[in-house]
């Protein structure tokens, strides 16, 4: 699950969560890729406080 706050033209991805039983299956990566692609398509300014997303963007 990718949690975010959307305000006008800004989106802040603040948490990426995957239940313990579902980890190590690439679910967080798929969620982040999908969220970022959607935000870019919508022309949103992207920010993040989530360490997973920060590392993903590097």
PDB file of N, CA, C, O and CB in Angstrom:
ATOM      1  N   UNK A   1       0.847  -1.156   0.000  1.00  0.00           N
ATOM      2  CA  UNK A   1       0.000   0.000   0.000  1.00  0.00           C
ATOM      3  C   UNK A   1       0.901   1.229   0.000  1.00  0.00           C
ATOM      4  O   UNK A   1       1.841   1.320   0.790  1.00  0.00           O
ATOM      5  CB  UNK A   1      -0.968  -0.008   1.213  1.00  0.00           C
ATOM      6  N   UNK A   2       0.612   2.159  -0.877  1.00  0.00           N
ATOM      7  CA  UNK A   2       1.355   3.405  -0.963  1.00  0.00           C
ATOM      8  C   UNK A   2       0.442   4.519  -0.472  1.00  0.00           C
ATOM      9  O   UNK A   2      -0.586   4.805  -1.085  1.00  0.00           O
ATOM     10  CB  UNK A   2       1.859   3.679  -2.422  1.00  0.00           C
ATOM     11  N   UNK A   3       0.821   5.141   0.630  1.00  0.00           N
ATOM     12  CA  UNK A   3      -0.001   6.208   1.196  1.00  0.00           C
ATOM     13  C   UNK A   3       0.546   7.555   0.746  1.00  0.00           C
ATOM     14  O   UNK A   3       1.757   7.752   0.640  1.00  0.00           O
ATOM     15  CB  UNK A   3      -0.040   6.121   2.745  1.00  0.00           C
ATOM     16  N   UNK A   4      -0.374   8.475   0.486  1.00  0.00           N
ATOM     17  CA  UNK A   4       0.031   9.780  -0.027  1.00  0.00           C
ATOM     18  C   UNK A   4      -0.953  10.851   0.403  1.00  0.00           C
ATOM     19  O   UNK A   4      -2.075  10.570   0.825  1.00  0.00           O
ATOM     20  CB  UNK A   4       0.145   9.750  -1.553  1.00  0.00           C
ATOM     21  N   UNK A   5      -0.496  12.091   0.282  1.00  0.00           N
ATOM     22  CA  UNK A   5      -1.348  13.255   0.509  1.00  0.00           C
ATOM     23  C   UNK A   5      -1.352  14.038  -0.794  1.00  0.00           C
ATOM     24  O   UNK A   5      -0.293  14.365  -1.330  1.00  0.00           O
ATOM     25  CB  UNK A   5      -0.841  14.141   1.728  1.00  0.00           C
ATOM     26  N   UNK A   6      -2.536  14.337  -1.303  1.00  0.00           N
ATOM     27  CA  UNK A   6      -2.688  15.058  -2.559  1.00  0.00           C
ATOM     28  C   UNK A   6      -3.318  16.411  -2.274  1.00  0.00           C
ATOM     29  O   UNK A   6      -4.360  16.498  -1.623  1.00  0.00           O
ATOM     30  CB  UNK A   6      -3.544  14.250  -3.571  1.00  0.00           C
ATOM     31  N   UNK A   7      -2.676  17.471  -2.770  1.00  0.00           N
ATOM     32  CA  UNK A   7      -3.156  18.835  -2.540  1.00  0.00           C
ATOM     33  C   UNK A   7      -2.915  19.640  -3.810  1.00  0.00           C
ATOM     34  O   UNK A   7      -1.768  19.924  -4.154  1.00  0.00           O
ATOM     35  CB  UNK A   7      -2.442  19.498  -1.306  1.00  0.00           C
ATOM     36  N   UNK A   8      -3.963  20.003  -4.495  1.00  0.00           N
ATOM     37  CA  UNK A   8      -3.872  20.745  -5.755  1.00  0.00           C
ATOM     38  C   UNK A   8      -2.966  20.010  -6.741  1.00  0.00           C
ATOM     39  O   UNK A   8      -3.344  18.960  -7.261  1.00  0.00           O
ATOM     40  CB  UNK A   8      -3.344  22.175  -5.506  1.00  0.00           C
ATOM     41  N   UNK A   9      -1.793  20.542  -7.001  1.00  0.00           N
ATOM     42  CA  UNK A   9      -0.874  19.944  -7.973  1.00  0.00           C
ATOM     43  C   UNK A   9       0.324  19.274  -7.314  1.00  0.00           C
ATOM     44  O   UNK A   9       1.337  19.039  -7.972  1.00  0.00           O
ATOM     45  CB  UNK A   9      -0.391  20.998  -8.942  1.00  0.00           C
ATOM     46  N   UNK A  10       0.222  18.966  -6.030  1.00  0.00           N
ATOM     47  CA  UNK A  10       1.326  18.366  -5.282  1.00  0.00           C
ATOM     48  C   UNK A  10       0.906  17.029  -4.685  1.00  0.00           C
ATOM     49  O   UNK A  10      -0.209  16.875  -4.185  1.00  0.00           O
ATOM     50  CB  UNK A  10       1.807  19.316  -4.173  1.00  0.00           C
ATOM     51  N   UNK A  11       1.813  16.078  -4.746  1.00  0.00           N
ATOM     52  CA  UNK A  11       1.573  14.789  -4.105  1.00  0.00           C
ATOM     53  C   UNK A  11       2.782  14.444  -3.246  1.00  0.00           C
ATOM     54  O   UNK A  11       3.928  14.576  -3.677  1.00  0.00           O
ATOM     55  CB  UNK A  11       1.299  13.670  -5.162  1.00  0.00           C
ATOM     56  N   UNK A  12       2.507  14.006  -2.039  1.00  0.00           N
ATOM     57  CA  UNK A  12       3.562  13.599  -1.106  1.00  0.00           C
ATOM     58  C   UNK A  12       3.341  12.132  -0.767  1.00  0.00           C
ATOM     59  O   UNK A  12       2.378  11.775  -0.089  1.00  0.00           O
ATOM     60  CB  UNK A  12       3.564  14.489   0.197  1.00  0.00           C
ATOM     61  N   UNK A  13       4.248  11.285  -1.250  1.00  0.00           N
ATOM     62  CA  UNK A  13       4.196   9.870  -0.901  1.00  0.00           C
ATOM     63  C   UNK A  13       4.876   9.726   0.458  1.00  0.00           C
ATOM     64  O   UNK A  13       6.091   9.893   0.564  1.00  0.00           O
ATOM     65  CB  UNK A  13       4.890   8.964  -2.002  1.00  0.00           C
ATOM     66  N   UNK A  14       4.103   9.420   1.490  1.00  0.00           N
ATOM     67  CA  UNK A  14       4.680   9.426   2.834  1.00  0.00           C
ATOM     68  C   UNK A  14       4.841   8.047   3.462  1.00  0.00           C
ATOM     69  O   UNK A  14       5.454   7.934   4.523  1.00  0.00           O
ATOM     70  CB  UNK A  14       3.838  10.261   3.722  1.00  0.00           C
ATOM     71  N   UNK A  15       4.313   7.002   2.845  1.00  0.00           N
ATOM     72  CA  UNK A  15       4.495   5.674   3.445  1.00  0.00           C
ATOM     73  C   UNK A  15       4.228   4.583   2.416  1.00  0.00           C
ATOM     74  O   UNK A  15       3.251   4.638   1.669  1.00  0.00           O
ATOM     75  CB  UNK A  15       3.564   5.494   4.666  1.00  0.00           C
ATOM     76  N   UNK A  16       5.112   3.593   2.391  1.00  0.00           N
ATOM     77  CA  UNK A  16       4.910   2.391   1.578  1.00  0.00           C
ATOM     78  C   UNK A  16       4.886   1.213   2.547  1.00  0.00           C
ATOM     79  O   UNK A  16       5.879   0.921   3.214  1.00  0.00           O
ATOM     80  CB  UNK A  16       6.045   2.220   0.469  1.00  0.00           C
ATOM     81  N   UNK A  17       3.748   0.548   2.615  1.00  0.00           N
ATOM     82  CA  UNK A  17       3.571  -0.557   3.558  1.00  0.00           C
ATOM     83  C   UNK A  17       3.184  -1.840   2.832  1.00  0.00           C
ATOM     84  O   UNK A  17       2.358  -1.834   1.919  1.00  0.00           O
ATOM     85  CB  UNK A  17       2.506  -0.204   4.603  1.00  0.00           C
ATOM     86  N   UNK A  18       3.792  -2.923   3.253  1.00  0.00           N
ATOM     87  CA  UNK A  18       3.426  -4.246   2.751  1.00  0.00           C
ATOM     88  C   UNK A  18       3.357  -5.170   3.968  1.00  0.00           C
ATOM     89  O   UNK A  18       4.303  -5.211   4.754  1.00  0.00           O
ATOM     90  CB  UNK A  18       4.464  -4.778   1.665  1.00  0.00           C
ATOM     91  N   UNK A  19       2.261  -5.910   4.142  1.00  0.00           N
ATOM     92  CA  UNK A  19       2.168  -6.844   5.267  1.00  0.00           C
ATOM     93  C   UNK A  19       3.329  -7.841   5.257  1.00  0.00           C
ATOM     94  O   UNK A  19       3.821  -8.228   4.197  1.00  0.00           O
ATOM     95  CB  UNK A  19       0.829  -7.596   5.225  1.00  0.00           C
ATOM     96  N   UNK A  20       3.750  -8.243   6.436  1.00  0.00           N
ATOM     97  CA  UNK A  20       4.882  -9.171   6.562  1.00  0.00           C
ATOM     98  C   UNK A  20       4.728 -10.416   5.695  1.00  0.00           C
ATOM     99  O   UNK A  20       5.692 -10.879   5.085  1.00  0.00           O
ATOM    100  CB  UNK A  20       5.048  -9.586   8.008  1.00  0.00           C
ATOM    101  N   UNK A  21       3.531 -10.945   5.643  1.00  0.00           N
ATOM    102  CA  UNK A  21       3.304 -12.188   4.895  1.00  0.00           C
ATOM    103  C   UNK A  21       3.418 -12.010   3.381  1.00  0.00           C
ATOM    104  O   UNK A  21       3.521 -12.994   2.648  1.00  0.00           O
ATOM    105  CB  UNK A  21       1.940 -12.740   5.230  1.00  0.00           C
ATOM    106  N   UNK A  22       3.400 -10.763   2.912  1.00  0.00           N
ATOM    107  CA  UNK A  22       3.464 -10.503   1.473  1.00  0.00           C
ATOM    108  C   UNK A  22       4.782  -9.873   1.031  1.00  0.00           C
ATOM    109  O   UNK A  22       4.953  -9.552  -0.145  1.00  0.00           O
ATOM    110  CB  UNK A  22       2.327  -9.606   1.070  1.00  0.00           C
ATOM    111  N   UNK A  23       5.699  -9.697   1.954  1.00  0.00           N
ATOM    112  CA  UNK A  23       6.969  -9.055   1.618  1.00  0.00           C
ATOM    113  C   UNK A  23       7.833  -9.962   0.761  1.00  0.00           C
ATOM    114  O   UNK A  23       7.609 -11.170   0.677  1.00  0.00           O
ATOM    115  CB  UNK A  23       7.722  -8.664   2.886  1.00  0.00           C
ATOM    116  N   UNK A  24       8.829  -9.350   0.125  1.00  0.00           N
ATOM    117  CA  UNK A  24       9.805 -10.039  -0.731  1.00  0.00           C
ATOM    118  C   UNK A  24       9.164 -10.552  -2.027  1.00  0.00           C
ATOM    119  O   UNK A  24       9.626 -11.527  -2.619  1.00  0.00           O
ATOM    120  CB  UNK A  24      10.443 -11.210   0.033  1.00  0.00           C
ATOM    121  N   UNK A  25       8.088  -9.874  -2.454  1.00  0.00           N
ATOM    122  CA  UNK A  25       7.415 -10.247  -3.698  1.00  0.00           C
ATOM    123  C   UNK A  25       7.380  -9.094  -4.698  1.00  0.00           C
ATOM    124  O   UNK A  25       6.776  -9.209  -5.764  1.00  0.00           O
ATOM    125  CB  UNK A  25       5.999 -10.717  -3.405  1.00  0.00           C
ATOM    126  N   UNK A  26       8.028  -7.985  -4.352  1.00  0.00           N
ATOM    127  CA  UNK A  26       8.066  -6.836  -5.251  1.00  0.00           C
ATOM    128  C   UNK A  26       6.830  -5.963  -5.213  1.00  0.00           C
ATOM    129  O   UNK A  26       6.634  -5.123  -6.091  1.00  0.00           O
ATOM    130  CB  UNK A  26       8.274  -7.302  -6.629  1.00  0.00           C
ATOM    131  N   UNK A  27       5.990  -6.154  -4.203  1.00  0.00           N
ATOM    132  CA  UNK A  27       4.738  -5.403  -4.129  1.00  0.00           C
ATOM    133  C   UNK A  27       4.990  -3.921  -3.882  1.00  0.00           C
ATOM    134  O   UNK A  27       4.353  -3.078  -4.512  1.00  0.00           O
ATOM    135  CB  UNK A  27       3.847  -5.969  -3.028  1.00  0.00           C
ATOM    136  N   UNK A  28       5.899  -3.591  -2.985  1.00  0.00           N
ATOM    137  CA  UNK A  28       6.200  -2.178  -2.713  1.00  0.00           C
ATOM    138  C   UNK A  28       6.741  -1.507  -3.970  1.00  0.00           C
ATOM    139  O   UNK A  28       6.334  -0.396  -4.310  1.00  0.00           O
ATOM    140  CB  UNK A  28       7.219  -2.044  -1.550  1.00  0.00           C
ATOM    141  N   UNK A  29       7.647  -2.174  -4.652  1.00  0.00           N
ATOM    142  CA  UNK A  29       8.212  -1.606  -5.882  1.00  0.00           C
ATOM    143  C   UNK A  29       7.126  -1.355  -6.925  1.00  0.00           C
ATOM    144  O   UNK A  29       7.109  -0.301  -7.560  1.00  0.00           O
ATOM    145  CB  UNK A  29       9.286  -2.540  -6.459  1.00  0.00           C
ATOM    146  N   UNK A  30       6.226  -2.309  -7.105  1.00  0.00           N
ATOM    147  CA  UNK A  30       5.141  -2.147  -8.074  1.00  0.00           C
ATOM    148  C   UNK A  30       4.232  -0.987  -7.682  1.00  0.00           C
ATOM    149  O   UNK A  30       3.803  -0.213  -8.537  1.00  0.00           O
ATOM    150  CB  UNK A  30       4.323  -3.443  -8.188  1.00  0.00           C
ATOM    151  N   UNK A  31       3.941  -0.868  -6.385  1.00  0.00           N
ATOM    152  CA  UNK A  31       3.090   0.224  -5.908  1.00  0.00           C
ATOM    153  C   UNK A  31       3.741   1.576  -6.163  1.00  0.00           C
ATOM    154  O   UNK A  31       3.091   2.514  -6.626  1.00  0.00           O
ATOM    155  CB  UNK A  31       2.793   0.057  -4.416  1.00  0.00           C
ATOM    156  N   UNK A  32       5.032   1.666  -5.855  1.00  0.00           N
ATOM    157  CA  UNK A  32       5.745   2.934  -6.040  1.00  0.00           C
ATOM    158  C   UNK A  32       5.841   3.271  -7.526  1.00  0.00           C
ATOM    159  O   UNK A  32       5.589   4.411  -7.915  1.00  0.00           O
ATOM    160  CB  UNK A  32       7.160   2.863  -5.412  1.00  0.00           C
ATOM    161  N   UNK A  33       6.198   2.306  -8.352  1.00  0.00           N
ATOM    162  CA  UNK A  33       6.283   2.557  -9.799  1.00  0.00           C
ATOM    163  C   UNK A  33       4.937   3.046 -10.352  1.00  0.00           C
ATOM    164  O   UNK A  33       4.887   3.991 -11.140  1.00  0.00           O
ATOM    165  CB  UNK A  33       6.729   1.272 -10.544  1.00  0.00           C
ATOM    166  N   UNK A  34       3.870   2.401  -9.936  1.00  0.00           N
ATOM    167  CA  UNK A  34       2.535   2.782 -10.402  1.00  0.00           C
ATOM    168  C   UNK A  34       2.158   4.172  -9.914  1.00  0.00           C
ATOM    169  O   UNK A  34       1.642   4.984 -10.683  1.00  0.00           O
ATOM    170  CB  UNK A  34       1.495   1.764  -9.932  1.00  0.00           C
ATOM    171  N   UNK A  35       2.413   4.449  -8.639  1.00  0.00           N
ATOM    172  CA  UNK A  35       2.099   5.764  -8.077  1.00  0.00           C
ATOM    173  C   UNK A  35       2.875   6.882  -8.743  1.00  0.00           C
ATOM    174  O   UNK A  35       2.312   7.930  -9.058  1.00  0.00           O
ATOM    175  CB  UNK A  35       2.378   5.775  -6.598  1.00  0.00           C
ATOM    176  N   UNK A  36       4.163   6.668  -8.962  1.00  0.00           N
ATOM    177  CA  UNK A  36       4.991   7.683  -9.615  1.00  0.00           C
ATOM    178  C   UNK A  36       4.565   7.901 -11.063  1.00  0.00           C
ATOM    179  O   UNK A  36       4.516   9.038 -11.532  1.00  0.00           O
ATOM    180  CB  UNK A  36       6.465   7.281  -9.560  1.00  0.00           C
ATOM    181  N   UNK A  37       4.261   6.829 -11.763  1.00  0.00           N
ATOM    182  CA  UNK A  37       3.818   6.953 -13.156  1.00  0.00           C
ATOM    183  C   UNK A  37       2.513   7.735 -13.239  1.00  0.00           C
ATOM    184  O   UNK A  37       2.358   8.603 -14.098  1.00  0.00           O
ATOM    185  CB  UNK A  37       3.642   5.562 -13.794  1.00  0.00           C
ATOM    186  N   UNK A  38       1.581   7.431 -12.349  1.00  0.00           N
ATOM    187  CA  UNK A  38       0.306   8.145 -12.330  1.00  0.00           C
ATOM    188  C   UNK A  38       0.522   9.623 -12.033  1.00  0.00           C
ATOM    189  O   UNK A  38      -0.053  10.480 -12.704  1.00  0.00           O
ATOM    190  CB  UNK A  38      -0.641   7.528 -11.292  1.00  0.00           C
ATOM    191  N   UNK A  39       1.355   9.931 -11.022  1.00  0.00           N
ATOM    192  CA  UNK A  39       1.611  11.323 -10.649  1.00  0.00           C
ATOM    193  C   UNK A  39       2.239  12.094 -11.810  1.00  0.00           C
ATOM    194  O   UNK A  39       1.880  13.244 -12.061  1.00  0.00           O
ATOM    195  CB  UNK A  39       2.527  11.388  -9.416  1.00  0.00           C
ATOM    196  N   UNK A  40       3.167  11.464 -12.510  1.00  0.00           N
ATOM    197  CA  UNK A  40       3.802  12.119 -13.661  1.00  0.00           C
ATOM    198  C   UNK A  40       2.792  12.353 -14.780  1.00  0.00           C
ATOM    199  O   UNK A  40       2.793  13.414 -15.404  1.00  0.00           O
ATOM    200  CB  UNK A  40       4.978  11.274 -14.183  1.00  0.00           C
ATOM    201  N   UNK A  41       1.934  11.374 -15.036  1.00  0.00           N
ATOM    202  CA  UNK A  41       0.899  11.517 -16.062  1.00  0.00           C
ATOM    203  C   UNK A  41      -0.038  12.671 -15.740  1.00  0.00           C
ATOM    204  O   UNK A  41      -0.484  13.389 -16.635  1.00  0.00           O
ATOM    205  CB  UNK A  41       0.101  10.218 -16.202  1.00  0.00           C
ATOM    206  N   UNK A  42      -0.332  12.843 -14.462  1.00  0.00           N
ATOM    207  CA  UNK A  42      -1.225  13.914 -14.020  1.00  0.00           C
ATOM    208  C   UNK A  42      -0.520  15.262 -13.908  1.00  0.00           C
ATOM    209  O   UNK A  42      -1.166  16.275 -13.643  1.00  0.00           O
ATOM    210  CB  UNK A  42      -1.837  13.553 -12.689  1.00  0.00           C
ATOM    211  N   UNK A  43       0.793  15.287 -14.105  1.00  0.00           N
ATOM    212  CA  UNK A  43       1.556  16.533 -14.031  1.00  0.00           C
ATOM    213  C   UNK A  43       1.729  17.058 -12.618  1.00  0.00           C
ATOM    214  O   UNK A  43       1.849  18.265 -12.411  1.00  0.00           O
ATOM    215  CB  UNK A  43       0.892  17.579 -14.861  1.00  0.00           C
ATOM    216  N   UNK A  44       1.741  16.153 -11.640  1.00  0.00           N
ATOM    217  CA  UNK A  44       1.854  16.556 -10.238  1.00  0.00           C
ATOM    218  C   UNK A  44       3.311  16.771  -9.838  1.00  0.00           C
ATOM    219  O   UNK A  44       4.215  16.126 -10.369  1.00  0.00           O
ATOM    220  CB  UNK A  44       1.212  15.506  -9.330  1.00  0.00           C
ATOM    221  N   UNK A  45       3.521  17.676  -8.905  1.00  0.00           N
ATOM    222  CA  UNK A  45       4.827  17.856  -8.279  1.00  0.00           C
ATOM    223  C   UNK A  45       4.971  16.763  -7.230  1.00  0.00           C
ATOM    224  O   UNK A  45       4.114  16.625  -6.357  1.00  0.00           O
ATOM    225  CB  UNK A  45       4.982  19.295  -7.642  1.00  0.00           C
ATOM    226  N   UNK A  46       6.033  15.993  -7.306  1.00  0.00           N
ATOM    227  CA  UNK A  46       6.220  14.831  -6.443  1.00  0.00           C
ATOM    228  C   UNK A  46       7.203  15.143  -5.326  1.00  0.00           C
ATOM    229  O   UNK A  46       8.288  15.675  -5.562  1.00  0.00           O
ATOM    230  CB  UNK A  46       6.707  13.629  -7.256  1.00  0.00           C
ATOM    231  N   UNK A  47       6.804  14.803  -4.106  1.00  0.00           N
ATOM    232  CA  UNK A  47       7.714  14.856  -2.961  1.00  0.00           C
ATOM    233  C   UNK A  47       7.489  13.584  -2.151  1.00  0.00           C
ATOM    234  O   UNK A  47       6.496  12.880  -2.335  1.00  0.00           O
ATOM    235  CB  UNK A  47       7.480  16.153  -2.081  1.00  0.00           C
ATOM    236  N   UNK A  48       8.428  13.305  -1.254  1.00  0.00           N
ATOM    237  CA  UNK A  48       8.273  12.106  -0.434  1.00  0.00           C
ATOM    238  C   UNK A  48       8.972  12.264   0.902  1.00  0.00           C
ATOM    239  O   UNK A  48      10.008  12.919   1.009  1.00  0.00           O
ATOM    240  CB  UNK A  48       8.816  10.884  -1.164  1.00  0.00           C
ATOM    241  N   UNK A  49       8.390  11.655   1.907  1.00  0.00           N
ATOM    242  CA  UNK A  49       9.000  11.545   3.236  1.00  0.00           C
ATOM    243  C   UNK A  49       9.292  10.085   3.555  1.00  0.00           C
ATOM    244  O   UNK A  49       9.781   9.766   4.639  1.00  0.00           O
ATOM    245  CB  UNK A  49       8.078  12.158   4.318  1.00  0.00           C
ATOM    246  N   UNK A  50       8.994   9.212   2.619  1.00  0.00           N
ATOM    247  CA  UNK A  50       9.154   7.772   2.811  1.00  0.00           C
ATOM    248  C   UNK A  50      10.549   7.346   2.367  1.00  0.00           C
ATOM    249  O   UNK A  50      10.940   7.588   1.225  1.00  0.00           O
ATOM    250  CB  UNK A  50       8.071   6.987   2.029  1.00  0.00           C
ATOM    251  N   UNK A  51      11.293   6.720   3.260  1.00  0.00           N
ATOM    252  CA  UNK A  51      12.664   6.318   2.931  1.00  0.00           C
ATOM    253  C   UNK A  51      12.700   5.332   1.764  1.00  0.00           C
ATOM    254  O   UNK A  51      13.638   5.361   0.967  1.00  0.00           O
ATOM    255  CB  UNK A  51      13.339   5.697   4.155  1.00  0.00           C
ATOM    256  N   UNK A  52      11.708   4.468   1.651  1.00  0.00           N
ATOM    257  CA  UNK A  52      11.682   3.522   0.529  1.00  0.00           C
ATOM    258  C   UNK A  52      11.559   4.270  -0.789  1.00  0.00           C
ATOM    259  O   UNK A  52      12.275   3.970  -1.744  1.00  0.00           O
ATOM    260  CB  UNK A  52      10.518   2.519   0.683  1.00  0.00           C
ATOM    261  N   UNK A  53      10.669   5.228  -0.842  1.00  0.00           N
ATOM    262  CA  UNK A  53      10.484   5.992  -2.076  1.00  0.00           C
ATOM    263  C   UNK A  53      11.720   6.840  -2.366  1.00  0.00           C
ATOM    264  O   UNK A  53      12.134   6.952  -3.520  1.00  0.00           O
ATOM    265  CB  UNK A  53       9.230   6.888  -1.977  1.00  0.00           C
ATOM    266  N   UNK A  54      12.311   7.436  -1.334  1.00  0.00           N
ATOM    267  CA  UNK A  54      13.541   8.219  -1.519  1.00  0.00           C
ATOM    268  C   UNK A  54      14.618   7.344  -2.144  1.00  0.00           C
ATOM    269  O   UNK A  54      15.244   7.746  -3.125  1.00  0.00           O
ATOM    270  CB  UNK A  54      14.037   8.804  -0.168  1.00  0.00           C
ATOM    271  N   UNK A  55      14.844   6.163  -1.597  1.00  0.00           N
ATOM    272  CA  UNK A  55      15.857   5.254  -2.135  1.00  0.00           C
ATOM    273  C   UNK A  55      15.503   4.788  -3.543  1.00  0.00           C
ATOM    274  O   UNK A  55      16.386   4.589  -4.378  1.00  0.00           O
ATOM    275  CB  UNK A  55      16.023   4.047  -1.217  1.00  0.00           C
ATOM    276  N   UNK A  56      14.236   4.618  -3.799  1.00  0.00           N
ATOM    277  CA  UNK A  56      13.786   4.189  -5.118  1.00  0.00           C
ATOM    278  C   UNK A  56      14.091   5.260  -6.166  1.00  0.00           C
ATOM    279  O   UNK A  56      14.445   4.929  -7.298  1.00  0.00           O
ATOM    280  CB  UNK A  56      12.279   3.878  -5.095  1.00  0.00           C
ATOM    281  N   UNK A  57      13.960   6.529  -5.806  1.00  0.00           N
ATOM    282  CA  UNK A  57      14.176   7.626  -6.744  1.00  0.00           C
ATOM    283  C   UNK A  57      15.649   7.900  -7.020  1.00  0.00           C
ATOM    284  O   UNK A  57      15.966   8.612  -7.973  1.00  0.00           O
ATOM    285  CB  UNK A  57      13.530   8.872  -6.219  1.00  0.00           C
ATOM    286  N   UNK A  58      16.544   7.362  -6.226  1.00  0.00           N
ATOM    287  CA  UNK A  58      17.982   7.615  -6.412  1.00  0.00           C
ATOM    288  C   UNK A  58      18.522   6.928  -7.616  1.00  0.00           C
ATOM    289  O   UNK A  58      19.712   7.041  -7.910  1.00  0.00           O
ATOM    290  CB  UNK A  58      18.760   7.179  -5.212  1.00  0.00           C
TER     291      UNK A  58
END
